[in-house]
Amino acid sequence: MVASDSFAEFLREQLAPLGRITLRRMFGKTGVFCDGMMLGMVTDNMLYLRVDDHNRETFREAAAYPPLNYAKGGNTIDLSFWRAPERLFDEPDELVAWAQAALAAARRVAAQRGRPTQQQKSKPRPRR
């Protein structure tokens, strides 16, 4: 289920300190992007943030919830997105800190896949 309009607007406002926040429907869910990098996903108005080996300890509290997943071929496939604790929605500074960690993970994933990050795209190219 995609994010409701009100939840999407709430996320755009709360995460604005990170950069240009956009939300896009994808695979029956809503992707949360900052300057083109997907840092999270929303399903049923629950925010899931990108996790990797570098920020897993930061997100230790989120490990109490199941990760975002989908069914394929009779199996459940867990994704690298962990549910943000609801208490963060009452603590905007901490929500932004968690989102910054998720954005850093998104940039690392992009770099591993050989995709340019927004920072890399904006660097001027040397003249030849």
KEMARLO-897713 format. One record per residue: residue in one letter; x, y, z of N, C-alpha, C, O in turn. Coordinates in Angstrom, 3 decimals. Each point is the difference from the previous one (the first is absolute). Example, Ala and Ser with C-alpha at 12.3 -4.5 7.8 and 13.67 -1.06 7.14 Angstrom:
(atom a,(13.190,-5.690,7.800),(-0.890,1.190,0.000),(0.900,1.200,0.000),(1.036,-0.019,0.665))
(atom s,(-1.386,1.069,-1.385),(0.820,1.190,0.060),(-0.770,1.090,0.730),(0.509,1.108,0.169))
END
This chain:
(atom m,(0.833,-1.168,0.000),(-0.833,1.168,0.000),(0.891,1.248,0.000),(0.959,0.085,0.767))
(atom v,(-1.280,0.866,-1.619),(0.806,1.213,-0.110),(-0.270,0.952,1.164),(-0.959,-0.174,0.753))
(atom a,(1.814,1.177,-0.621),(-0.155,0.990,1.065),(-1.214,0.881,-0.282),(-0.258,0.363,-1.147))
(atom s,(-0.476,-0.026,2.187),(-1.113,0.934,-0.152),(0.576,1.375,-0.321),(1.167,0.274,0.279))
(atom d,(-1.993,0.585,-0.865),(0.457,1.352,-0.321),(0.472,0.746,1.244),(1.001,0.715,-0.047))
(atom s,(-1.718,-0.879,1.161),(0.377,0.722,1.218),(1.320,-0.527,0.567),(0.813,0.788,0.484))
(atom f,(-0.586,-2.103,-0.534),(1.260,-0.553,0.507),(1.152,0.419,-0.912),(1.089,0.312,0.482))
(atom a,(-1.319,-0.305,-1.781),(1.029,0.424,-0.947),(0.401,1.452,0.261),(1.187,0.327,0.010))
(atom e,(-2.167,0.533,0.200),(0.283,1.408,0.279),(0.746,0.146,1.330),(0.930,0.800,0.103))
(atom f,(-1.328,-1.562,0.904),(0.691,0.003,1.293),(1.479,-0.364,-0.188),(0.876,0.661,0.558))
(atom l,(-0.598,-1.705,-1.339),(1.390,-0.408,-0.222),(0.782,1.077,-0.745),(1.147,0.283,0.346))
(atom r,(-1.755,0.315,-1.361),(0.692,1.068,-0.739),(0.390,1.143,0.943),(1.108,0.528,-0.087))
(atom e,(-2.009,-0.156,0.974),(0.282,1.086,0.942),(1.079,-0.400,1.006),(0.939,0.758,0.242))
(atom q,(-1.076,-1.944,0.339),(0.928,-0.430,1.052),(1.408,-0.241,-0.536),(0.982,0.271,0.691))
(atom l,(-0.880,-0.779,-1.920),(1.299,-0.362,-0.561),(0.617,1.109,-0.844),(1.086,-0.184,-0.550))
(atom a,(-1.746,1.318,0.436),(0.479,1.118,-0.816),(1.430,0.435,0.338),(0.716,0.422,-0.908))
(atom p,(-0.259,-0.501,2.171),(1.385,0.405,0.281),(1.049,-0.816,-0.760),(1.144,0.439,-0.121))
(atom l,(-1.510,-1.609,-0.391),(0.945,-0.840,-0.732),(0.256,0.487,-1.416),(1.090,-0.190,-0.538))
(atom g,(-2.087,0.816,-0.064),(0.099,0.396,-1.404),(-1.372,-0.069,-0.637),(-1.015,0.084,0.693))
(atom r,(0.975,-0.236,-2.016),(-1.266,-0.061,-0.737),(-0.614,-1.389,0.162),(0.503,-0.979,-0.551))
(atom i,(-1.590,0.905,1.308),(-0.672,-1.268,0.286),(-1.125,-0.202,-1.006),(-0.857,0.867,-0.177))
(atom t,(0.873,-2.022,-0.477),(-1.074,-0.377,-0.910),(-0.463,-1.397,0.351),(0.761,-0.806,0.534))
(atom l,(-2.013,0.529,-0.840),(-0.555,-1.329,0.217),(-0.578,-0.489,-1.320),(-0.627,0.758,-0.739))
(atom r,(0.847,-2.034,0.458),(-0.449,-0.569,-1.265),(-0.570,-1.397,0.235),(0.606,-0.831,0.677))
(atom r,(-1.769,0.596,-1.245),(-0.620,-1.318,0.111),(0.787,-1.014,-0.811),(0.388,0.246,-1.142))
(atom m,(-0.165,-1.394,1.769),(0.736,-1.064,-0.675),(-0.307,-1.344,0.660),(0.065,-0.130,1.222))
(atom f,(-0.392,-0.845,-2.024),(-0.248,-1.360,0.478),(-1.061,-0.058,1.092),(0.099,-0.817,0.915))
(atom g,(-1.116,1.678,-1.003),(-1.065,0.008,0.998),(0.392,0.650,1.314),(-0.746,-0.064,0.977))
(atom k,(1.912,0.689,-0.953),(0.492,0.704,1.177),(0.384,1.410,-0.441),(-0.226,0.370,-1.152))
(atom t,(0.794,0.405,2.043),(0.461,1.340,-0.336),(1.484,0.115,0.336),(0.400,-0.221,1.143))
(atom g,(0.410,0.566,-2.134),(1.422,0.232,0.226),(0.211,1.409,0.503),(-0.643,0.936,-0.473))
(atom v,(1.557,-0.777,1.445),(0.340,1.311,0.557),(1.407,0.342,-0.486),(0.957,-0.728,0.265))
(atom f,(-0.849,1.846,-0.979),(1.255,0.398,-0.629),(0.458,1.350,0.529),(-0.809,0.883,0.286))
(atom c,(2.116,-0.745,-0.164),(0.601,1.291,0.324),(1.003,0.292,-1.111),(0.972,-0.733,-0.182))
(atom d,(-1.217,1.802,-0.549),(0.881,0.371,-1.109),(0.267,-1.191,-0.919),(1.119,-0.190,-0.477))
(atom g,(-2.154,-0.601,0.238),(0.088,-1.121,-0.928),(0.465,-1.319,0.587),(-0.005,-1.012,-0.700))
(atom m,(0.406,0.991,1.958),(0.475,-1.236,0.633),(-1.115,-0.578,0.865),(-0.567,0.713,0.828))
(atom m,(0.243,-2.001,-1.006),(-1.073,-0.613,0.772),(0.507,-0.411,1.384),(0.788,-0.935,0.144))
(atom l,(-1.266,1.664,0.869),(0.430,-0.275,1.369),(-1.029,-0.806,0.777),(0.305,-0.516,1.075))
(atom g,(-1.511,0.402,-1.598),(-1.034,-0.717,0.731),(-1.161,-0.403,-0.876),(-0.082,0.351,-1.177))
(atom m,(-0.816,-1.103,1.795),(-1.242,-0.408,-0.650),(-1.119,0.100,1.023),(0.222,-0.136,1.203))
(atom v,(-1.422,0.374,-1.701),(-1.175,0.075,0.856),(-1.001,-1.031,-0.489),(-0.259,-0.120,-1.197))
(atom t,(-0.295,-0.616,2.137),(-1.113,-0.886,-0.278),(-0.936,0.083,1.197),(0.436,-0.041,1.150))
(atom d,(-1.711,0.155,-1.433),(-1.006,0.130,1.064),(0.352,1.116,0.981),(-0.180,-0.147,1.209))
(atom n,(0.681,1.257,-1.735),(0.393,1.160,0.809),(1.025,-0.339,1.078),(0.017,0.614,1.067))
(atom m,(0.829,-1.589,-1.354),(1.139,-0.326,0.867),(1.263,0.269,-0.806),(0.128,-0.450,-1.139))
(atom l,(0.792,1.179,1.732),(1.248,0.344,-0.651),(1.044,-1.072,0.272),(0.214,-0.408,1.142))
(atom y,(0.424,-0.034,-2.207),(1.113,-0.941,0.085),(1.233,0.718,-0.549),(-0.065,0.603,-1.072))
(atom l,(1.178,-0.662,1.787),(1.224,0.686,-0.393),(1.060,-0.994,-0.446),(0.081,-1.115,0.516))
(atom r,(0.732,1.534,-1.485),(1.041,-0.866,-0.559),(1.063,-0.301,1.064),(0.465,0.883,0.720))
(atom v,(-0.105,-2.159,-0.655),(0.979,-0.472,0.984),(1.123,-0.723,-0.741),(-0.241,-0.714,-0.973))
(atom d,(1.454,0.907,1.443),(1.129,-0.774,-0.493),(0.931,-0.300,1.178),(-0.319,0.317,1.146))
(atom d,(1.441,-0.916,-1.427),(0.912,-0.384,1.083),(0.532,1.200,0.781),(0.341,-0.142,1.175))
(atom h,(-0.263,1.311,-1.793),(0.551,1.188,0.669),(-0.974,0.659,0.959),(0.422,0.611,0.982))
(atom n,(-1.724,-0.722,-1.246),(-0.956,0.686,0.887),(-0.871,-0.966,0.804),(-0.900,0.428,0.724))
(atom r,(1.162,-1.699,-0.847),(-0.803,-1.014,0.706),(-0.021,0.240,1.511),(-1.040,-0.172,0.636))
(atom e,(2.153,0.558,-0.067),(0.065,0.249,1.449),(-0.845,1.225,0.373),(-0.663,0.004,1.037))
(atom t,(0.686,1.021,-1.871),(-0.830,1.185,0.229),(-1.473,-0.376,0.034),(-0.774,0.562,0.775))
(atom f,(0.395,-1.505,-1.612),(-1.399,-0.402,-0.136),(-0.350,-1.218,0.858),(-1.013,-0.656,-0.240))
(atom r,(1.827,0.359,1.217),(-0.204,-1.177,0.853),(-1.428,-0.078,0.539),(-0.585,-1.082,0.040))
(atom e,(0.020,2.213,0.374),(-1.369,0.032,0.528),(-1.019,-0.488,-1.042),(-1.006,-0.614,0.354))
(atom a,(1.270,0.888,-1.625),(-0.918,-0.404,-1.065),(0.036,-1.500,-0.263),(-0.925,-0.539,-0.607))
(atom a,(1.968,-0.136,1.048),(0.119,-1.442,-0.227),(-1.096,-0.782,0.717),(-0.203,-1.179,-0.292))
(atom a,(-0.504,1.812,1.220),(-1.091,-0.664,0.718),(-1.197,-0.264,-0.920),(-0.852,-0.832,0.311))
(atom y,(0.791,1.538,-1.436),(-1.091,-0.172,-0.961),(0.499,-0.794,-1.200),(1.189,0.039,-0.315))
(atom p,(-2.083,-0.757,-0.355),(0.457,-0.698,-1.208),(0.379,1.008,-1.084),(-0.607,1.067,-0.088))
(atom p,(1.605,-1.395,-0.737),(0.367,0.901,-1.093),(-1.094,-0.007,-1.070),(-0.868,-0.872,-0.020))
(atom l,(0.934,1.847,-0.849),(-0.908,0.027,-1.144),(0.290,-1.242,-0.826),(1.162,-0.335,-0.228))
(atom n,(-2.194,-0.341,-0.218),(0.211,-1.236,-0.753),(-1.097,-0.197,-1.037),(-0.985,0.737,-0.040))
(atom y,(1.183,-1.754,-0.799),(-1.009,-0.374,-0.980),(0.080,-1.507,-0.211),(1.004,-0.639,0.317))
(atom a,(-2.080,0.091,-0.857),(-0.058,-1.439,-0.263),(0.382,-0.264,-1.445),(-0.427,0.711,-0.909))
(atom k,(1.240,-1.748,0.709),(0.398,-0.404,-1.351),(0.228,-1.497,-0.013),(0.828,-0.524,0.746))
(atom g,(-1.561,-0.148,-1.589),(0.182,-1.448,-0.135),(-0.222,-0.759,1.288),(0.675,-1.000,0.247))
(atom g,(-1.603,1.447,0.580),(-0.280,-0.662,1.267),(0.963,0.355,1.116),(-0.133,-0.508,1.114))
(atom n,(1.097,1.367,-1.390),(0.969,0.434,1.006),(-0.221,1.470,0.335),(-0.576,0.747,-0.791))
(atom t,(1.034,-0.344,1.959),(-0.038,1.406,0.388),(1.396,0.570,-0.182),(0.976,-0.517,0.544))
(atom i,(-0.899,1.583,-1.313),(1.273,0.663,-0.270),(0.063,1.265,0.843),(-0.819,0.903,-0.169))
(atom d,(1.790,-0.834,1.078),(0.191,1.191,0.830),(0.821,1.028,-0.774),(0.988,-0.339,-0.653))
(atom l,(-1.409,1.588,0.736),(0.724,1.095,-0.627),(0.835,0.735,1.048),(-0.185,-0.206,1.199))
(atom s,(1.084,1.043,-1.640),(0.877,0.751,0.900),(-0.653,1.302,0.448),(0.617,1.065,-0.035))
(atom f,(-1.871,-1.169,0.456),(-0.750,1.139,0.510),(-0.642,-0.425,1.310),(-0.787,-0.946,0.037))
(atom w,(1.126,1.652,1.043),(-0.545,-0.314,1.321),(-0.998,1.061,0.413),(0.157,1.180,-0.316))
(atom r,(-1.166,-1.606,1.014),(-1.076,0.896,0.423),(0.494,0.998,1.044),(0.603,-0.374,1.006))
(atom a,(-0.869,1.634,-1.265),(0.356,1.053,0.955),(-0.951,-0.064,1.186),(-1.213,-0.092,-0.191))
(atom p,(1.734,0.138,1.404),(-0.880,0.004,1.177),(-0.938,1.210,-0.047),(0.414,1.102,-0.360))
(atom e,(-1.660,-1.315,0.719),(-0.997,1.068,-0.066),(0.348,1.188,0.883),(-0.421,1.119,-0.289))
(atom r,(1.177,-1.335,1.352),(0.365,1.097,0.899),(0.774,1.087,-0.736),(0.000,1.154,0.429))
(atom l,(0.666,-1.507,-1.540),(0.776,0.987,-0.740),(-0.869,1.105,-0.590),(0.479,1.110,-0.235))
(atom f,(-1.747,-1.407,-0.004),(-0.879,1.006,-0.588),(-0.328,1.109,0.993),(-0.507,1.052,-0.389))
(atom d,(0.793,-1.283,1.668),(-0.158,1.034,1.024),(1.337,0.639,0.365),(0.062,0.883,0.855))
(atom e,(1.007,-1.337,-1.510),(1.349,0.500,0.269),(0.666,0.359,-1.332),(0.834,-0.756,-0.498))
(atom p,(-1.197,1.907,-0.078),(0.447,0.348,-1.353),(1.510,-0.003,-0.195),(0.476,-0.428,-1.052))
(atom d,(0.282,0.889,2.025),(1.454,0.021,-0.163),(0.566,-1.410,-0.106),(0.901,-0.260,-0.799))
(atom e,(-1.431,-0.637,1.602),(0.478,-1.383,-0.051),(-0.450,-0.685,-1.292),(0.748,-0.797,-0.568))
(atom l,(-1.958,1.099,0.101),(-0.466,-0.539,-1.280),(0.940,0.420,-1.118),(0.363,-0.815,-0.848))
(atom v,(0.032,2.077,0.843),(0.927,0.486,-1.020),(1.351,-0.705,0.131),(0.614,-0.334,-1.014))
(atom a,(-0.145,0.104,2.226),(1.274,-0.700,0.200),(-0.066,-1.422,-0.556),(0.938,-0.459,-0.653))
(atom w,(-2.044,-0.236,0.912),(-0.168,-1.356,-0.544),(-0.053,0.064,-1.522),(0.604,-0.831,-0.678))
(atom a,(-1.319,1.806,0.141),(-0.112,0.136,-1.450),(1.356,0.322,-0.628),(0.295,-0.463,-1.102))
(atom q,(0.529,1.251,1.794),(1.358,0.287,-0.501),(0.814,-1.283,-0.094),(0.735,-0.205,-0.966))
(atom a,(-0.864,-0.656,1.968),(0.711,-1.278,-0.022),(-0.508,-0.881,-1.146),(0.783,-0.696,-0.647))
(atom a,(-2.079,0.730,0.403),(-0.580,-0.775,-1.110),(0.454,0.567,-1.346),(0.264,-0.760,-0.932))
(atom l,(-0.174,2.064,0.825),(0.456,0.635,-1.227),(1.462,-0.348,-0.273),(0.378,-0.245,-1.145))
(atom a,(0.434,0.223,2.187),(1.401,-0.402,-0.155),(0.081,-1.444,-0.508),(0.838,-0.319,-0.843))
(atom a,(-1.709,-0.546,1.359),(-0.041,-1.392,-0.473),(-0.411,-0.048,-1.470),(0.559,-0.775,-0.775))
(atom a,(-1.528,1.594,0.393),(-0.448,0.042,-1.400),(1.144,0.418,-0.918),(0.155,-0.535,-1.098))
(atom r,(0.635,1.485,1.552),(1.147,0.445,-0.806),(1.053,-1.094,-0.122),(0.614,-0.162,-1.054))
(atom r,(-0.406,-0.588,2.134),(0.966,-1.110,-0.058),(-0.481,-1.076,-0.955),(0.791,-0.546,-0.769))
(atom v,(-2.078,0.236,0.809),(-0.561,-1.004,-0.917),(0.167,0.466,-1.442),(0.394,-0.784,-0.864))
(atom a,(-0.692,2.053,0.599),(0.146,0.540,-1.350),(1.452,-0.086,-0.465),(0.268,-0.347,-1.151))
(atom a,(0.661,0.663,2.042),(1.417,-0.052,-0.351),(0.438,-1.428,-0.304),(0.780,-0.221,-0.927))
(atom q,(-1.267,-0.746,1.691),(0.339,-1.407,-0.229),(-0.539,-0.484,-1.337),(0.619,-0.831,-0.664))
(atom r,(-1.773,1.355,0.275),(-0.618,-0.397,-1.271),(0.535,0.805,-1.170),(-0.400,-0.218,-1.144))
(atom g,(1.300,1.144,1.425),(0.587,0.801,-1.056),(-0.897,1.119,-0.501),(0.240,0.551,-1.074))
(atom r,(-1.266,-0.211,1.832),(-0.892,1.097,-0.382),(0.525,1.283,0.619),(0.438,0.003,1.151))
(atom p,(-0.479,1.080,-1.903),(0.450,1.266,0.584),(-0.978,0.493,1.050),(-1.214,-0.051,-0.196))
(atom t,(1.746,0.527,1.306),(-0.846,0.613,1.025),(-0.244,1.440,-0.413),(0.666,0.499,-0.906))
(atom q,(-1.590,0.167,1.539),(-0.294,1.393,-0.321),(1.257,0.854,0.172),(0.233,0.919,-0.786))
(atom q,(0.568,-1.209,1.796),(1.228,0.768,0.227),(0.960,-0.187,-1.167),(0.642,0.957,-0.432))
(atom q,(-0.538,-2.189,-0.086),(0.897,-0.265,-1.116),(-0.513,0.671,-1.272),(0.794,0.497,-0.799))
(atom k,(-2.110,-0.480,0.605),(-0.584,0.606,-1.187),(0.267,1.492,-0.053),(0.164,0.565,-1.082))
(atom s,(-0.120,0.077,2.236),(0.096,1.455,0.036),(1.431,0.512,-0.106),(0.206,1.208,-0.116))
(atom k,(0.771,-2.077,0.151),(1.391,0.456,-0.102),(0.288,0.450,-1.430),(-0.393,-0.682,-0.947))
(atom p,(1.062,1.803,0.775),(0.333,0.448,-1.354),(1.029,-0.923,-0.621),(0.876,-0.527,0.686))
(atom r,(-0.989,0.339,-1.969),(0.954,-0.842,-0.718),(1.179,0.860,-0.467),(-0.194,1.145,-0.408))
(atom p,(1.392,-1.681,0.464),(1.159,0.767,-0.454),(-0.059,0.191,-1.521),(-0.474,-0.874,-0.726))
(atom r,(0.957,2.012,0.264),(0.047,0.264,-1.445),(1.165,-0.754,-0.600),(1.030,-0.212,0.639))
(atom r,(-1.220,-0.185,-1.876),(1.082,-0.705,-0.715),(0.403,0.768,-1.214),(0.893,-0.427,-0.733))
END
